[in-house]
Amino acid sequence: MTSLLNLQHVTHYYGPMCALREVNLTIDPGAIGLVGQNGAGKSTLMQILLGLIQPTAGTATVLGHDVRSAGIRLRGRVGFMPERDSIIPGLNGIEYVALAGELCGMPRRQAMRRAHETLSYLGMEDARYRRLEQYSVGMTQRLKLAATMVHDPDLLLLDEPTSGLDPEGRTAMLALLSSLAKRPGKSLVLSSHLLGDIERVCTTAIILNQGQVVGVGPLKDLRAVHQRCYRLRWEGDGAGFLDALRQRGIGVHVDGQADQARALVPDGWNTREFFADARQHSILLTGLEPEEEDLEAVYHRIINVPATTATNSRK
């Protein structure tokens, strides 16, 4: 089976600033999440995969095509949904999506037919003749997705597809992306700083930090690498108890409840030490349960940034 992505020593500079440094990846087809803070290099990597920019150094292939020499052929097999709005005032929905198909090399009649089919698939039949200036944020995001899919690409590159959506719109978009991720023979790369979005849609994650790949693999394997997370509950004032744990090198995340916390312990940690610290700070430990890491915990552990400052993962 041909790899979906194969990058070897990919580095990219914008002037003196290094956006990507020595990226090495081999990824099989499927639903892949691209995770990282703003400025981690996600958008630069997406543009390199699409052939829009050439890497300063290294080699990259997508669906077996070299991104340096097969840009036009590659874009015929890839659909790209940018984060920023790219609508054209004056057009209606069907005209916009059909234009995207023509720009991908489809004959006009075929592009128009596919535009109708794609908008129907995305539940936008009633809005297809509406001017784009009248679209809501959620409709605009679906329209951009339709333009990305109109030529039936083998790979979708989606840059922050839930950006700007309200909770209801985000839920609907994620349900749609989850169904797209299950299509046989098709793949997608979802770039997002919202880790919950990645978990709902993807089975594999690439974690970027400051232009470098710091973690990659199936989500189930990334979680299994380091199952040392515990959910703690107590009675009493836990401030001193939590400070003591932090001084021992334990990652502590208080998620909005004053009497609960998640603790990520180092190798060799004995859970009896939780009770010893609790007694020392005059609190009663009422709950101690092992907890499998979610992608948020995996991300914080790998890049070694506290959960409260790393990303906004659960909006």
C-alpha positions as CSV (number, residue, x, y, z in Angstrom):
1,M,0.0,0.0,0.0
2,T,1.4,3.4,-1.0
3,S,1.9,5.7,1.9
4,L,-0.4,8.7,2.2
5,L,2.4,11.0,3.3
6,N,6.2,10.5,3.2
7,L,8.4,13.4,4.4
8,Q,12.1,13.1,4.8
9,H,14.1,15.9,6.5
10,V,11.6,18.6,5.5
11,T,12.7,22.0,6.7
12,H,11.2,25.4,5.8
13,Y,12.3,28.9,6.5
14,Y,10.5,32.3,6.1
15,G,13.5,34.5,6.0
16,P,15.4,33.9,9.2
17,M,12.5,32.2,10.9
18,C,12.3,28.4,10.8
19,A,8.7,27.2,10.5
20,L,9.5,23.5,10.1
21,R,12.7,21.7,11.2
22,E,13.8,18.2,10.1
23,V,10.3,16.7,9.8
24,N,10.3,13.0,9.1
25,L,7.0,11.2,8.6
26,T,5.5,8.2,7.0
27,I,1.7,8.0,7.3
28,D,-0.7,5.4,5.9
29,P,-4.1,6.4,4.5
30,G,-6.8,7.2,7.0
31,A,-8.1,10.1,9.2
32,I,-5.1,12.0,10.5
33,G,-5.2,14.9,13.0
34,L,-2.5,17.6,12.9
35,V,-2.1,19.0,16.4
36,G,-0.2,22.0,17.7
37,Q,-0.4,25.5,19.1
38,N,-0.7,28.5,16.8
39,G,2.8,29.0,15.2
40,A,3.7,25.3,15.6
41,G,4.0,24.9,11.8
42,K,0.6,23.3,10.9
43,S,-0.4,25.6,8.1
44,T,3.1,25.6,6.6
45,L,3.1,21.8,6.6
46,M,-0.4,21.8,4.9
47,Q,0.8,24.1,2.2
48,I,3.8,22.0,1.5
49,L,1.6,18.9,1.3
50,L,-0.5,20.7,-1.3
51,G,2.5,21.9,-3.3
52,L,1.6,25.5,-2.8
53,I,5.1,26.2,-1.3
54,Q,8.3,24.4,-1.8
55,P,10.2,23.2,1.3
56,T,13.6,24.9,1.9
57,A,15.1,21.4,2.3
58,G,14.1,17.8,2.3
59,T,11.7,15.7,0.2
60,A,7.9,15.1,0.5
61,T,5.5,12.9,-1.4
62,V,1.7,12.8,-1.1
63,L,-0.2,9.9,-2.6
64,G,3.0,8.9,-4.3
65,H,3.5,12.3,-5.9
66,D,6.6,14.5,-5.3
67,V,5.3,17.9,-4.1
68,R,8.2,19.7,-5.9
69,S,7.4,18.4,-9.4
70,A,3.8,17.2,-9.4
71,G,1.9,20.2,-8.1
72,I,-0.9,20.3,-10.7
73,R,-1.4,16.5,-10.8
74,L,-1.3,16.4,-7.0
75,R,-4.0,19.1,-6.6
76,G,-6.3,17.1,-8.8
77,R,-6.3,14.4,-6.2
78,V,-6.3,16.6,-3.1
79,G,-9.0,19.0,-1.8
80,F,-7.9,21.9,0.5
81,M,-10.2,23.8,2.8
82,P,-8.4,26.9,4.1
83,E,-9.1,28.4,7.5
84,R,-9.8,31.9,6.1
85,D,-12.9,32.6,4.1
86,S,-12.3,32.4,0.4
87,I,-15.8,33.3,-0.9
88,I,-16.3,35.4,-4.0
89,P,-18.9,38.1,-3.6
90,G,-21.6,38.2,-6.3
91,L,-21.7,34.4,-6.8
92,N,-24.3,32.0,-5.4
93,G,-23.5,28.7,-3.8
94,I,-23.8,26.5,-6.9
95,E,-21.7,28.9,-9.0
96,Y,-19.0,29.0,-6.4
97,V,-18.7,25.2,-6.0
98,A,-18.9,24.6,-9.8
99,L,-16.1,27.2,-10.3
100,A,-13.9,25.2,-7.8
101,G,-14.6,22.1,-9.9
102,E,-13.5,23.9,-13.1
103,L,-10.3,25.2,-11.4
104,C,-9.5,21.5,-10.6
105,G,-9.8,20.7,-14.3
106,M,-13.4,19.4,-14.6
107,P,-15.5,20.3,-17.7
108,R,-18.1,23.0,-17.0
109,R,-21.1,20.7,-17.3
110,Q,-19.5,18.0,-15.1
111,A,-18.5,20.6,-12.6
112,M,-22.1,22.0,-12.4
113,R,-23.5,18.5,-12.0
114,R,-21.0,17.6,-9.2
115,A,-21.7,21.0,-7.5
116,H,-25.4,20.1,-7.2
117,E,-24.6,16.6,-5.9
118,T,-22.1,17.8,-3.4
119,L,-24.3,20.6,-2.0
120,S,-27.1,18.1,-1.7
121,Y,-24.8,15.7,0.2
122,L,-23.9,18.4,2.6
123,G,-27.6,19.4,3.2
124,M,-27.4,22.7,1.4
125,E,-30.1,22.2,-1.3
126,D,-32.2,25.2,-0.1
127,A,-29.2,27.6,-0.1
128,R,-27.6,26.7,-3.4
129,Y,-29.0,29.7,-5.3
130,R,-28.5,32.2,-2.4
131,R,-25.8,34.8,-2.8
132,L,-22.7,34.1,-0.7
133,E,-22.9,37.4,1.1
134,Q,-26.1,36.1,2.7
135,Y,-24.5,32.9,4.1
136,S,-24.1,32.5,7.9
137,V,-20.7,31.4,9.3
138,G,-21.9,27.7,9.4
139,M,-23.2,27.8,5.9
140,T,-19.9,29.4,4.7
141,Q,-17.9,26.6,6.3
142,R,-20.1,24.0,4.6
143,L,-19.8,25.8,1.3
144,K,-16.0,25.8,1.6
145,L,-16.1,22.0,2.4
146,A,-18.3,21.5,-0.7
147,A,-15.7,23.3,-2.9
148,T,-13.0,21.1,-1.4
149,M,-14.9,17.9,-2.2
150,V,-16.4,18.8,-5.6
151,H,-13.8,17.0,-7.7
152,D,-14.0,13.8,-5.5
153,P,-10.4,14.0,-4.2
154,D,-8.6,11.1,-2.6
155,L,-7.3,13.3,0.2
156,L,-8.9,16.2,2.1
157,L,-6.7,18.8,3.8
158,L,-8.9,20.7,6.3
159,D,-7.4,23.7,8.1
160,E,-9.4,24.6,11.2
161,P,-12.8,23.6,9.7
162,T,-14.8,24.4,12.9
163,S,-13.3,27.9,13.2
164,G,-15.9,30.5,14.2
165,L,-18.8,28.0,14.6
166,D,-21.2,28.1,17.5
167,P,-21.6,24.8,19.5
168,E,-24.5,23.5,17.4
169,G,-22.7,24.3,14.2
170,R,-19.5,22.7,15.4
171,T,-21.3,19.5,16.5
172,A,-22.9,19.3,13.0
173,M,-19.6,19.9,11.2
174,L,-17.8,17.2,13.3
175,A,-20.5,14.7,12.6
176,L,-20.1,15.4,8.9
177,L,-16.3,15.1,9.0
178,S,-16.6,11.8,11.0
179,S,-18.8,10.4,8.2
180,L,-16.3,11.6,5.5
181,A,-13.4,10.0,7.5
182,K,-15.1,6.6,7.1
183,R,-15.4,6.6,3.3
184,P,-13.5,3.7,1.8
185,G,-10.4,4.6,-0.2
186,K,-10.4,8.2,1.0
187,S,-8.3,10.1,3.6
188,L,-8.3,13.4,5.4
189,V,-5.8,15.5,7.4
190,L,-7.6,17.7,9.9
191,S,-5.5,20.5,11.3
192,S,-6.9,22.0,14.6
193,H,-5.9,23.4,17.9
194,L,-9.1,22.0,19.4
195,L,-8.0,18.6,20.5
196,G,-11.5,17.4,21.1
197,D,-12.2,17.8,17.4
198,I,-9.2,15.6,16.5
199,E,-10.4,12.9,18.9
200,R,-13.9,12.8,17.4
201,V,-12.8,12.5,13.8
202,C,-9.3,11.0,13.6
203,T,-7.6,7.7,14.4
204,T,-4.0,9.0,14.0
205,A,-2.3,12.1,15.3
206,I,0.7,14.1,14.3
207,I,1.8,16.5,17.1
208,L,3.9,19.5,16.2
209,N,5.7,21.9,18.5
210,Q,7.8,24.8,17.4
211,G,8.2,23.3,13.9
212,Q,9.2,19.8,15.0
213,V,7.2,16.5,15.1
214,V,7.2,15.5,18.8
215,G,4.7,12.7,18.6
216,V,3.0,10.6,15.9
217,G,1.0,7.5,15.7
218,P,-2.5,6.0,16.3
219,L,-4.4,7.7,19.1
220,K,-4.8,4.4,20.9
221,D,-1.0,3.8,20.9
222,L,-0.2,7.4,21.9
223,R,-2.5,6.9,24.9
224,A,-1.1,3.5,25.8
225,V,2.5,4.7,25.8
226,H,2.1,6.4,29.1
227,Q,-0.9,5.2,31.2
228,R,0.0,7.0,34.5
229,C,-2.9,9.3,34.9
230,Y,-5.1,9.3,38.0
231,R,-8.3,11.1,38.9
232,L,-8.1,12.4,42.5
233,R,-11.0,13.5,44.8
234,W,-10.7,14.8,48.4
235,E,-12.4,16.5,51.3
236,G,-10.9,19.7,52.7
237,D,-8.6,22.4,51.4
238,G,-6.5,20.8,48.8
239,A,-4.3,23.7,47.8
240,G,-1.3,22.6,49.9
241,F,-1.7,19.0,48.8
242,L,-1.7,20.0,45.1
243,D,1.4,22.2,45.6
244,A,3.2,19.3,47.3
245,L,2.4,17.1,44.3
246,R,3.7,19.7,41.9
247,Q,6.9,20.0,43.8
248,R,7.4,16.2,43.4
249,G,7.2,16.7,39.6
250,I,3.7,15.5,39.1
251,G,1.6,17.2,36.4
252,V,-1.6,18.4,38.1
253,H,-4.7,19.7,36.2
254,V,-7.6,21.1,38.1
255,D,-10.5,21.1,35.7
256,G,-13.0,23.5,37.3
257,Q,-13.9,21.6,40.5
258,A,-12.2,22.6,43.7
259,D,-12.2,19.0,45.2
260,Q,-11.0,17.1,42.1
261,A,-7.9,17.0,39.9
262,R,-6.1,14.9,37.3
263,A,-2.5,13.9,38.2
264,L,0.1,12.6,35.8
265,V,2.7,10.7,37.8
266,P,6.4,9.9,36.9
267,D,7.7,6.4,36.4
268,G,8.1,4.5,39.6
269,W,5.5,6.4,41.5
270,N,3.7,4.5,44.3
271,T,0.1,5.5,44.8
272,R,0.5,5.2,48.6
273,E,2.4,8.5,48.4
274,F,-0.9,10.2,47.4
275,F,-2.3,9.2,50.8
276,A,0.8,10.2,52.7
277,D,0.8,13.7,51.2
278,A,-3.0,14.0,51.8
279,R,-2.5,13.1,55.5
280,Q,0.4,15.6,55.8
281,H,-1.9,18.4,54.6
282,S,-4.9,17.3,56.7
283,I,-7.2,16.3,53.9
284,L,-9.1,13.1,53.3
285,L,-8.5,11.4,49.9
286,T,-11.9,10.0,48.9
287,G,-11.1,9.0,45.3
288,L,-8.1,7.6,43.5
289,E,-8.9,6.1,40.0
290,P,-6.6,5.4,37.1
291,E,-7.6,7.3,34.0
292,E,-6.6,6.6,30.4
293,E,-5.1,9.7,28.9
294,D,-7.1,11.6,26.3
295,L,-5.4,13.5,23.5
296,E,-5.3,16.6,25.7
297,A,-3.3,14.9,28.4
298,V,-1.0,13.2,25.8
299,Y,-0.3,16.6,24.2
300,H,0.5,18.3,27.5
301,R,2.8,15.5,28.5
302,I,4.7,15.4,25.2
303,I,5.3,19.1,24.9
304,N,5.7,19.5,28.7
305,V,3.4,22.5,28.9
306,P,0.7,22.9,31.7
307,A,-2.8,22.1,30.6
308,T,-4.0,25.6,31.5
309,T,-1.6,27.3,29.0
310,A,-1.0,24.8,26.2
311,T,-4.1,24.9,24.0
312,N,-7.8,25.6,24.1
313,S,-8.8,22.1,23.6
314,R,-12.4,21.8,24.7
315,K,-14.1,24.8,23.3
